Amino acid sequence: MAMRNDSSVIEFILMGLTEKPELQPPLFLLLLVNYAVTVMGNLSLMNLICLNSHLHTPMYFFLFNLSFIDLCYSFVFTPKMLMSFISERNIISFAGCMTQLFFFCFFVNSESYVLTAMAYDRYVAICKPLLSTVTMSRRFCSLLMSGSYIMGFAGAMVLTGCMIRLNFCDSNIINHYMCDFFPLLQLSCSSTYANELVVSIIVGTVVIVSSIVIILSYALILFNVLHMSSSKDWSKALSTCGSHIITVGLFYGFGMLTHVKPSFAASVDQGKSFSVFYTNVVPMLNPLIYGLRNKDVKLALKKTLKRITN
């Protein structure tokens, strides 16, 4: 993508998470630990899935991609965010800002579609177990993942392209720790109506399509579970969905809190606080949720550790 910038602003200054000096050292340590846990957790889960043949199933294929997205996602913001605590002015170039915005959109959109594909996989596994091997074939799963990344890429290109066309000719101080849409729109000295419309259409499409598939999948799963005669089958079916439901709840819950803000002065600081959970905490929690709640992952971890020690 050609970064053609007609505005007078060639760089931005990121204000960071907080301006209070007493909060910066503990926040720096917390976010550094968060970054280390996120990288190690997602890398470990990806390695476990690769090294253990009993995890070579559609569910773990999607989980591998989810961990890959979360791992890449953490590289987009956290290093620059940590820099804001140790440098006097956290400067990011116009091209760097647009690149960060592009990858933010790409990974968020892609993760939405991956979570949607995971919901459909759970529906097939529970409601159509005899056909699951045929329905969720390796080719079909690969097509779902390719579609997720292509849709994420297309949405990111459109959104970033619209942002590049704006003029920034006044302030270059972004009251945030990252290049997000709404803080950037506030700095533009040209009309942002078209951008806001495009954002609403693309984000609305992603949320509506994902929500319909996820809600419909779990409605059919619930209907099927209620007609199961054995309580053991009922418990097993719900346990396989628990981790995914928690992940979806965290992803969309903090996403809504981040971008649906109240109209008062403290909303900017609140938005930054919610963004931390969305961009830093959720990618860290996903491997922990699937690792601590999943018997197959625990078994794979034991086998891998045994293999290493022997």
N, C-alpha and C positions, 0 to 999 in steps of 0.2 A: 504493500500500500504506500503510495507516495504521500509524504507528509507535507503537503503544500499549505503553508501558514501565511495568510494575508494580514494577520493582526500584528500589532507592534510588540506583543509579548512573546519573548523567545524562551522564557523559563518561568517556572512557578516555585513558590516557597510553600512547603507543607508545614502547617502550624503544629502538627503532631497531635497526640492524644490528649495531652494536658499541658498547661502553661505553669502549673504549680510546681516549684522546684522540689518541695518536700515529697511529692508523689512520684517523681521521676525515677529515683534509684530502685524502689520496690517494684514499680511497674516494669522497669527494664529487666529485672531479674525474673519476674513472673512470666513475661513474654519470651524471654530467652529459654526458660525451662519449657514453656508451652511449645516453642518452635522445635526444640530437641525431641520432645515426646511425640509431636506430630510427625516429624521426619522418621524417627525410629519406629513408631507404631505402624505407619502406613507401609514403610519398606519391609518391616517384619511380616506383616500380613500378606503382602504381595509375594514375598519369598516363600512363605508357608504354602500358599496356593500353588506356586510353581513346582515346589519340591515334593508335594504329596499327591499321589495319583488319585486318592479317594476324594480329593477336593476339585478334580477336573470335571465339574458339573456346571450346568448353566447358571445356577445360583452363585457359585464362586467365581465364574467367569465375569459376571456383572460386578461382583464385589471387588474383584481385582481392578476393574476399570474405575470403580468408585474410589478406591484407595489411590490409584494413579492420579486421578483428577484432584483429590484432596492434597496429595503430595505436591503436585505442580502448583496448585492454588496457593499453598503456603509460601512458595518461592516468589510469588508475584508481589506480596505486600510486606511480609514480616521483615526481611533484611532492611528495606527502606524505612520501615516503621522503627526498628531498633536504632537505626542511624539518627533518628530525630531526638533520641535521648542523649546522645553523646556528641552531637555537633551543634554549633551555635545556630546555623541556618541550614535547614534541610532542603536543599535545592534540587529540583528535578526539571530537566529540559522539556520543552514542548513535545518533542518526539517521544521522550521517555514517558511523559504523562499519558500521551495517547496510546502508547504501547501497553502501559499498565492497564488502562481502561479497556483496551481490546481483550487482553487475556482475562481480565475480571469477567467481562461479558461472556467470553468463550467458555470458561470453565463453569460459571454459574448456570448458563443455559444447558451445557452438556450434562451437568450433574442432574438437572431437573429431568431430562429425558432418560438418563440411566436409572434414576429412582423409579420412573414410570415403567421402564422395561422390567425392573425387578418386581414390581407389583404384578405385572402380567405373568411373569414367571411363577410367582407364588400361586396365582389363580390356576394356572395350568397344572402345577404340581399337586395341588390339593383337590381341585374339582375334576380334573381329567388325568388322573395318575397313570392310567394304562396307555394314554396317548402322548404323555409328556416327552418321551424319548424321541418320538417322531416329530411332534409339534415344535419342541425347542431343540431342533437339530443344531449342529455346530454352524452350519451355513446360515440358518435363520438368526441365531444369536449374533453372529458376526455382522449380519445385515442391520440388526437393531442397533448395535454399537456404532457401526459406520454412519448410520442415519443420525444417531445422537450427536456425534462429533461434527457431521456436515451441517446439521441444523444449528448447532452451537456456533460454528464458524460463520455461517451466513448471517445470523443475528448479530454477532459481534462486529462483522464488517459493516453492516448497515448502520448500527448505532455509533460506531467510532467514526465512520465516514461523515455522518451528520454533525458530530461534534467538531471535527477538523474544519468544517466549513464556517464555523462561528468566528466572529472577530472578538479578540480580547485586547482592549486598548486602554484599560484603566488599571485597576488593581491586579496584581499577580499573586496575591496571598490566598491560599486555599485553606479554609478553616477546617481541616481534616488531616488524617494521617495518610490518605491515599487519594488518587484521582478518581473520584466518584462523580456520577452524573450531576446530581443536584448542586453540590458545591461549585462545580465548574459552570453550570448554567447561570448561577448567581453572579459570576464574574464577567459574563459576556456583555458586550455593549451593543450587540445586534439582537434582532428578534429571536426568541427561543421557542416560539409557538410550534413551529414545524418539528423541532427536536422533541418537545414534550409530547406531541402527538405520536411521533414515531416510537418513542419509548413506551408510551401507553399501549400502542398496538402490538409491538413485539413482546413486551413483558406480559400483557394481557393474554396473548395467544399461547405463550409458553405455560402460564399458570392455568389457564382454562383447559387446555388439552391434557396437561399432566394431571390436573385435579379430577377431570372426568374419568380418565383411565384408572387412576388409583382408587377413587371412590367406588367406581363400578366393579373393579376387581375385588375389593374387600367386601362389597355388598354381596357379591356372588359367593365369595368364600364363606361369609357369615351364614348365608342361606344354606350352603352345603354342610357346614359344621353343625348347624341346628338339627339337621336331619340324620346325623351320625348316631348310630345306636350305642356305640362303645364310648365311654367317657375317656378311655385311654387314647382312642383315635382323635377325639375332640381336643384333648390336651396337647397331643403331639402336633396337630394341625395349627393350633394357635401359637404354640411355642416357636414354630418356624417363621411366623409372621412378626413376632414381638420386636425383634431387632430392627426390622425394616420400618415398622410403624414408628418406633422411637426416632429413628434417623430422619424419616419424612417429617415428623412433628417438629424436630429441632431445626431442620433446614428451612421449612416454610414458615415456621413460627417466628424465628429470629429474622428471616427475610422480610416478613410483614412489619415487624417492629422497627426494623432499620429504615424502611422506605415509606411507611405510613406514619408520619410524625404529626404530633399536635401542633397547633399554631400559637406557640408562645415562645418567649425568649430562650428558655432552657432547652428547646427542642434540638438545637444544634449539638449541644453537649450530650443530650440523651441519644441522639442519632449516632454519635461517635461511640458511645458505650455499647449500644446494641450492635453496631458494626463489628466491634471487637469479638463479640460472641459469634457473629456470622462468619467472619473471615479467619478467626484464630481458634476459637473454642470448638466449633462444630467439626472442622477437619481433624482435630485432635481426638474428639470423642468417638468418631465413627469406628476406628479400629478397636477401641476399647469396648464399645457396645457389642460388636460382633465377636470379639475375642473372649470376653468374660461371660457372654450369654450363650455361646455356641459350643456344643459338645464336640462337633467335628473339628473345629479350630483348636480346641484344647487338646484333643487326641493328636492332631497334626503337630502341635507344639511339643508334646511329650516325645513323639517319635523322632522329631528333628533334634531335640536336645539329647536324646539317647544315642542317636547316630553320631552326633558331634563328640560326646563324651567317650564313646567307644572307638 
